[in-house]
Amino acid sequence: MKIKSAEFEISAVRPVQWPSDGLVEFAFVGRSNVGKSSLLNKLLGRKSLARVSQKPGKTQQINFFRINDRFRFADLPGYGYAAVSKSERAKFAKMLETYLTTREPLLRVFQLVDIRHSPMPMDVETYRWMKSIGLEVSVIATKSDKVGRSQIAKAVREIRIAMDGPEFIIPVSSEKGEGILELWSHIEDLMGASESAGEELS
């Protein structure tokens, strides 16, 4: 996909701040420091459109990015960072739950997991919960450059088993660019299917 425009719109804390023009959205969720911001920057061809923090748990709002005036990415707060206070973790969890259960333009959730490790219990719990409420979820296995090429297929199999068999698992490396074209192709397929469905209903 050719990126003609990509702009940061707003860091939202409350639903009233969410963009309301109805453009479809892709949400990015995952544990703190799994690489959401780095992946967004790589996808959009920008070095710092999404702020990359060395401190896990830094993203405390939902950050919205408008792409090609056609769709949005939503960068959700990372979950599972123990150094954040219990009250802060509860606040982030509520923010995620509210967004994921009520956001009508949400087309697909991309859940990021670190390919170097088996999915953590919270990764699995989050995935199962999202599926239980009817969300469509694709799993993005980040940091694929950190494992040997021969180990990627094995890691993907382990993720598939641990997370109850996601239909889509895409290994990516924000540093090397591996898997970025495959992820864009997946996004384009989802957009095309959504637009075709919309035309049939109109």
C-alpha positions as CSV (number, residue, x, y, z in Angstrom):
1,M,0.0,0.0,0.0
2,K,1.3,3.5,-0.9
3,I,1.2,5.8,2.1
4,K,0.1,9.2,0.7
5,S,-0.6,10.7,4.1
6,A,-0.2,9.6,7.7
7,E,-0.8,11.9,10.6
8,F,-1.1,11.6,14.3
9,E,-4.6,12.8,15.3
10,I,-5.1,12.6,19.1
11,S,-4.1,10.9,22.3
12,A,-7.5,10.0,23.8
13,V,-8.3,9.2,27.4
14,R,-12.1,9.2,27.2
15,P,-14.4,7.9,24.5
16,V,-15.7,11.4,23.8
17,Q,-12.2,12.2,22.4
18,W,-12.2,9.4,19.9
19,P,-12.5,10.4,16.2
20,S,-16.1,10.2,15.1
21,D,-16.1,10.3,11.3
22,G,-16.5,6.5,11.0
23,L,-13.3,5.6,9.2
24,V,-12.5,1.9,9.8
25,E,-9.8,1.2,12.4
26,F,-7.1,-1.3,13.1
27,A,-6.1,-1.6,16.8
28,F,-2.7,-2.6,18.0
29,V,-2.5,-4.3,21.4
30,G,0.2,-6.1,23.3
31,R,2.3,-6.2,26.4
32,S,4.4,-3.2,27.2
33,N,7.6,-3.0,25.2
34,V,6.5,-5.6,22.7
35,G,7.2,-3.1,19.9
36,K,3.8,-1.5,19.0
37,S,5.2,2.0,18.3
38,S,8.2,0.7,16.4
39,L,5.9,-1.4,14.2
40,L,3.6,1.6,13.5
41,N,6.5,3.7,12.5
42,K,7.8,1.0,10.2
43,L,4.4,0.5,8.6
44,L,4.0,4.2,8.0
45,G,7.6,4.8,6.8
46,R,8.2,7.3,9.6
47,K,10.9,7.4,12.3
48,S,8.9,9.0,15.1
49,L,5.3,9.4,14.2
50,A,4.5,7.0,17.0
51,R,6.7,7.7,20.0
52,V,9.0,4.9,21.0
53,S,9.7,4.8,24.7
54,Q,12.5,2.9,26.5
55,K,10.2,2.8,29.5
56,P,7.5,0.1,29.4
57,G,4.0,1.3,30.2
58,K,4.7,4.8,28.9
59,T,1.7,4.8,26.5
60,Q,-1.2,5.8,28.8
61,Q,-3.7,6.9,26.2
62,I,-5.1,5.5,22.9
63,N,-3.2,7.2,20.1
64,F,-5.0,7.5,16.8
65,F,-3.3,7.9,13.5
66,R,-5.2,8.7,10.2
67,I,-3.8,7.1,7.1
68,N,-4.6,8.2,3.5
69,D,-7.8,9.7,4.8
70,R,-9.2,6.2,4.4
71,F,-8.6,4.3,7.7
72,R,-7.0,4.6,11.1
73,F,-4.5,2.8,13.4
74,A,-5.2,2.9,17.1
75,D,-2.2,2.3,19.4
76,L,-3.6,1.0,22.7
77,P,-1.8,1.1,26.1
78,G,0.4,-1.8,26.7
79,Y,-0.7,-4.4,29.3
80,G,1.1,-6.4,31.9
81,Y,3.8,-4.0,33.1
82,A,4.3,-4.8,36.8
83,A,6.1,-1.5,37.7
84,V,2.9,0.4,36.9
85,S,0.8,0.8,40.0
86,K,-2.2,-1.4,40.5
87,S,-4.6,1.5,40.1
88,E,-2.9,2.5,36.9
89,R,-3.1,-1.0,35.5
90,A,-6.8,-1.1,36.3
91,K,-7.3,2.2,34.6
92,F,-5.5,1.0,31.4
93,A,-7.5,-2.3,31.5
94,K,-10.8,-0.4,31.7
95,M,-9.7,1.9,28.8
96,L,-8.9,-1.1,26.6
97,E,-12.1,-2.9,27.6
98,T,-14.2,0.2,26.8
99,Y,-12.6,0.7,23.4
100,L,-12.6,-3.0,22.4
101,T,-16.2,-3.6,23.4
102,T,-17.8,-0.4,22.0
103,R,-15.8,0.9,19.1
104,E,-18.0,0.5,16.0
105,P,-15.4,1.3,13.3
106,L,-13.0,-1.3,14.7
107,L,-12.3,-3.8,11.8
108,R,-9.5,-5.9,13.2
109,V,-7.3,-6.2,16.3
110,F,-3.6,-6.9,15.8
111,Q,-2.3,-8.5,18.9
112,L,1.5,-8.3,19.2
113,V,3.6,-11.0,20.9
114,D,7.3,-11.4,21.2
115,I,8.4,-14.2,18.9
116,R,11.4,-15.0,21.1
117,H,9.2,-16.3,23.9
118,S,6.1,-18.4,24.3
119,P,3.0,-16.2,24.7
120,M,2.6,-15.1,28.3
121,P,-0.5,-16.0,30.2
122,M,-1.8,-12.5,29.9
123,D,-1.3,-12.7,26.1
124,V,-3.4,-15.8,26.0
125,E,-6.1,-14.5,28.3
126,T,-6.3,-11.3,26.3
127,Y,-6.6,-13.2,23.0
128,R,-9.3,-15.5,24.4
129,W,-11.3,-12.6,25.9
130,M,-11.2,-10.7,22.6
131,K,-12.4,-13.7,20.7
132,S,-15.1,-14.4,23.2
133,I,-16.6,-11.0,22.6
134,G,-16.6,-11.5,18.8
135,L,-13.5,-9.5,17.8
136,E,-11.5,-10.5,14.7
137,V,-7.9,-10.9,15.9
138,S,-4.6,-11.4,13.9
139,V,-1.4,-12.1,15.8
140,I,1.8,-10.3,14.9
141,A,4.9,-12.0,16.1
142,T,7.4,-9.2,16.6
143,K,11.2,-9.1,16.7
144,S,11.6,-11.9,14.1
145,D,15.2,-10.8,13.4
146,K,16.2,-11.8,16.9
147,V,15.7,-15.5,16.2
148,G,17.3,-17.7,13.5
149,R,15.3,-17.9,10.3
150,S,15.0,-21.7,10.8
151,Q,13.4,-21.0,14.2
152,I,10.6,-18.8,13.0
153,A,8.3,-21.6,11.8
154,K,8.8,-23.4,15.1
155,A,8.0,-20.2,17.1
156,V,4.9,-19.6,15.0
157,R,3.7,-23.2,15.7
158,E,4.2,-22.7,19.4
159,I,2.2,-19.4,19.3
160,R,-0.6,-21.1,17.4
161,I,-0.8,-23.9,19.9
162,A,-0.6,-21.6,23.0
163,M,-3.2,-19.2,21.6
164,D,-5.8,-21.7,20.4
165,G,-5.0,-21.6,16.7
166,P,-5.2,-18.0,15.4
167,E,-6.0,-18.0,11.7
168,F,-3.4,-15.3,11.0
169,I,0.1,-15.2,12.6
170,I,2.5,-12.8,10.8
171,P,6.2,-12.7,11.9
172,V,7.6,-9.2,11.6
173,S,10.8,-7.2,12.3
174,S,10.5,-3.5,12.7
175,E,14.3,-3.2,12.6
176,K,14.9,-5.2,9.4
177,G,11.5,-4.7,7.7
178,E,10.8,-8.4,7.6
179,G,7.1,-9.2,7.2
180,I,6.0,-5.6,6.7
181,L,4.9,-6.2,3.1
182,E,3.0,-9.3,4.2
183,L,1.3,-7.3,7.0
184,W,0.3,-4.6,4.5
185,S,-1.1,-7.2,2.2
186,H,-3.2,-8.6,5.0
187,I,-4.5,-5.1,5.8
188,E,-5.4,-4.5,2.2
189,D,-7.3,-7.8,2.0
190,L,-9.2,-6.8,5.1
191,M,-10.0,-3.4,3.8
192,G,-11.1,-4.8,0.4
193,A,-13.4,-7.3,2.1
194,S,-14.9,-4.6,4.3
195,E,-15.5,-2.3,1.4
196,S,-17.0,-5.0,-0.7
197,A,-19.4,-5.9,2.1
198,G,-20.3,-2.3,2.5
199,E,-21.2,-2.0,-1.2
200,E,-23.4,-5.1,-1.0
201,L,-25.3,-3.6,1.9
202,S,-25.8,-0.2,0.3
